[in-house]
């Protein structure tokens, strides 16, 4: 996916695992992308239907317990939908720490569209994805998640959350990881340096996909994601 390796032993969004376990998730749109997207209420902590919230919490708890039993390690979860679930995650795991990553919306939008189109092409049960429907889902999802995130963020102690820009991270990954470790007090940074540098060297020369935007598309993105773009300083870049 996106010129990066994928496999059972490599990192992946835990949202797919939760979906496969039976948790309510909008990722189920993958089966029938041209139908109404299910469980969009689960994209924000204040929108969960009561029955969906209990089911989602139960599945997440089982999943985390199973992984912890298997690995005996502190877990690092990575799923965009968790952005809007900050309050629920903190209620379940008060000592959890969060790494919040933002990206230029003019890069984020076409990348997300490409991701879903690729998944739909290979895994959906419908032959062609309705692009207008997908576009609405992508645009509305980010706005929904960030309305909840910005509201709930104020209740998170500073030492439990760190904000980074994607562009800065890929420019100097080892230094950024060191800063994240220091801010969140994740352990001995020096002991991790060799591993980080090895991974950086393995990915040397990696190029992201070149995704072009028309002026009309760029204007649409900045209109729908105006608050996100302004909040994270992407309107002038």
QUIURTA-V463700 format. One record per pair of residues at least 12 apart in sequence whose ideal C-beta (glycine too) atoms are under 8 Angstrom apart, sorted by sequence separation. I is the first residue (numbers start at 1). J is the second residue. If there is no record, write none. Layout:
((I | J) (I | J))
This chain:
((15 | 27) (26 | 38) (86 | 98) (117 | 129) (164 | 176) (177 | 189) (26 | 39) (39 | 52) (116 | 129) (222 | 235) (24 | 38) (25 | 39) (26 | 40) (42 | 56) (120 | 134) (24 | 39) (177 | 192) (178 | 193) (26 | 42) (164 | 180) (25 | 42) (26 | 43) (83 | 100) (117 | 134) (162 | 179) (24 | 42) (116 | 134) (162 | 180) (178 | 196) (174 | 193) (177 | 196) (113 | 134) (116 | 137) (162 | 183) (113 | 135) (116 | 138) (162 | 184) (174 | 196) (173 | 196) (174 | 197) (159 | 183) (160 | 184) (113 | 138) (159 | 184) (112 | 138) (159 | 185) (173 | 199) (174 | 200) (173 | 200) (24 | 52) (109 | 138) (109 | 139) (24 | 55) (25 | 56) (57 | 88) (61 | 92) (23 | 55) (24 | 56) (56 | 88) (60 | 92) (22 | 55) (23 | 56) (108 | 142) (53 | 88) (57 | 92) (23 | 59) (22 | 59) (23 | 60) (18 | 56) (21 | 59) (43 | 81) (42 | 81) (45 | 84) (44 | 84) (45 | 85) (48 | 88) (18 | 59) (21 | 62) (43 | 84) (44 | 85) (45 | 86) (46 | 87) (18 | 60) (21 | 63) (43 | 85) (45 | 87) (42 | 85) (45 | 88) (18 | 63) (17 | 63) (14 | 63) (100 | 149) (27 | 81) (26 | 81) (25 | 81) (98 | 156) (107 | 166) (81 | 141) (84 | 144) (84 | 145) (87 | 148) (100 | 161) (102 | 163) (83 | 145) (84 | 146) (86 | 148) (90 | 152) (98 | 160) (99 | 161) (100 | 162) (101 | 163) (102 | 164) (103 | 165) (104 | 166) (14 | 77) (83 | 146) (84 | 147) (85 | 148) (86 | 149) (97 | 160) (98 | 161) (99 | 162) (100 | 163) (101 | 164) (102 | 165) (103 | 166) (104 | 167) (14 | 78) (15 | 79) (81 | 145) (84 | 148) (96 | 160) (97 | 161) (98 | 162) (100 | 164) (101 | 165) (102 | 166) (103 | 167) (13 | 78) (14 | 79) (15 | 80) (80 | 145) (83 | 148) (84 | 149) (87 | 152) (90 | 155) (95 | 160) (99 | 164) (101 | 166) (13 | 79) (15 | 81) (83 | 149) (86 | 152) (90 | 156) (11 | 78) (13 | 80) (15 | 82) (86 | 153) (165 | 232) (87 | 155) (101 | 169) (86 | 156) (99 | 180) (143 | 224) (146 | 227) (150 | 231) (139 | 221) (143 | 225) (146 | 228) (33 | 116) (142 | 225) (143 | 227) (99 | 184) (139 | 224) (143 | 228) (139 | 225) (142 | 228) (33 | 120) (97 | 184) (30 | 119) (97 | 186) (30 | 120) (33 | 124) (32 | 124) (34 | 126) (30 | 123) (31 | 124) (32 | 125) (33 | 126) (30 | 124) (31 | 125) (32 | 126) (34 | 129) (114 | 209) (33 | 129) (34 | 130) (33 | 130) (47 | 144) (111 | 208) (114 | 211) (43 | 141) (111 | 209) (34 | 133) (33 | 133) (37 | 137) (40 | 140) (44 | 144) (111 | 211) (33 | 134) (40 | 141) (43 | 144) (44 | 145) (47 | 148) (107 | 208) (110 | 211) (43 | 145) (46 | 148) (110 | 212) (44 | 147) (45 | 148) (110 | 213) (40 | 144) (44 | 148) (107 | 211) (109 | 213) (43 | 148) (46 | 151) (45 | 152) (106 | 213) (110 | 217) (29 | 137) (109 | 217) (2 | 111) (26 | 137) (2 | 114) (106 | 218) (109 | 221) (2 | 115) (1 | 115) (26 | 141) (106 | 221) (105 | 221) (106 | 222) (109 | 225) (1 | 118) (105 | 222) (105 | 225) (105 | 228) (105 | 229) (102 | 228) (106 | 234) (105 | 234) (102 | 232) (104 | 234) (104 | 237) (4 | 206) (3 | 206) (3 | 207) (3 | 208) (2 | 208) (3 | 209) (2 | 209))
